[in-house]
Amino acid sequence: MPNLEHPAYPSATLLHLESLVPCRESQVSMLLSIFGERQQFSFPSIFIYGHTSSGKTYVMQTLLNTLQLPHVFVNCVEYFTSRLLLEEILIQLQSCSSETKQTSHVPCDTFNDFVRLFKQAVVSRELQDQTLYIVLDRAEQLREMEANILPAFLRLQELTDRNVTVVLLSEIVWELFRPNTGCFEPFTLYFPDYSIGHLQKILSQNHPPEYSVDFYAAYINILLGVFYMVCRDLKELQHLAALNFSKYCEPVVRGEASERDTRKLWKNIEPHLKKAMQTVYLREISSSQWERLQCDDREPGQLKGLSAHTHVELPYYSKFLLIAAYLASYNPVRTDKRFFLKHHGKIRKTNFMKKHEKISNLDDEMGTTRDGSS
């Protein structure tokens, strides 16, 4: 029985959507209830939050594309100023209509201009009869923009008097967003982290066609047993699974073991996975380079490739951060502006006397005083 049901959409479409978003059926079902039918007014603003790789961006993109809902999707890191953000929304809004795909630059300096141009674009694209969704990914960047941007987006439906819903995707909680002056409260939806069972199910779906599902599921179980405690990022685990699978299959390819001989397969890949533990989250080399380094037996018994590199050195940025902190610790606080700013202003030249000169001058003054008093 399908988990997703909605009277406004065909059951076949919802069944296909469910297959695309495994382990996120409850969140998608909640979003479908909030969205309602195409012509209905949805909630003015929705705030979706969760840790990295919890499926927020993927679920929203898949949901909107599968149901063919008119939407605008903007990454706030890429469009980091209010003007760039507003202009990009208007540009994407021009392509929402099926009649034309031609887009042009629309200058937009203020939010008042944006409201006026937005209302014109909705009417010209004939989108006033259905809900338009504006999705702002990495929405925490809005806090760095003008103070009126975030409250205005939360009340965009009221300001434009149009059927529009703003969806904010963020990795931080709403309490860190809320302005001190107050604002319209959005509907909040939490995306929890994937459990180990969820990761097992999602990663097992990408099995190669030349191997059985059970064989690949056993490999994913071994992979998660090694990496789950140090890495729960789905994208990184997918990268590790694709990178190390050929090593897991080597005994089967050579005919030394069968797909069910998990003991031999585990003994073959165990040292390889332990070396790969040193490269989690590090992409300084490609997958092919990593494989060539592992096949190189010029230094048996030693860590090779990136594993040796990370074994003797700190990560790249941490190393330079530590060096900068060490150098800065030897400088007085008053010189920070002079050393670390490009435009630190004029430097007032001051003649500093050396220590022995100060002492000699002091001795001369004391000697003169003594002679005069005697």
Disulfide bonds with the S-S distance in Angstrom:
none
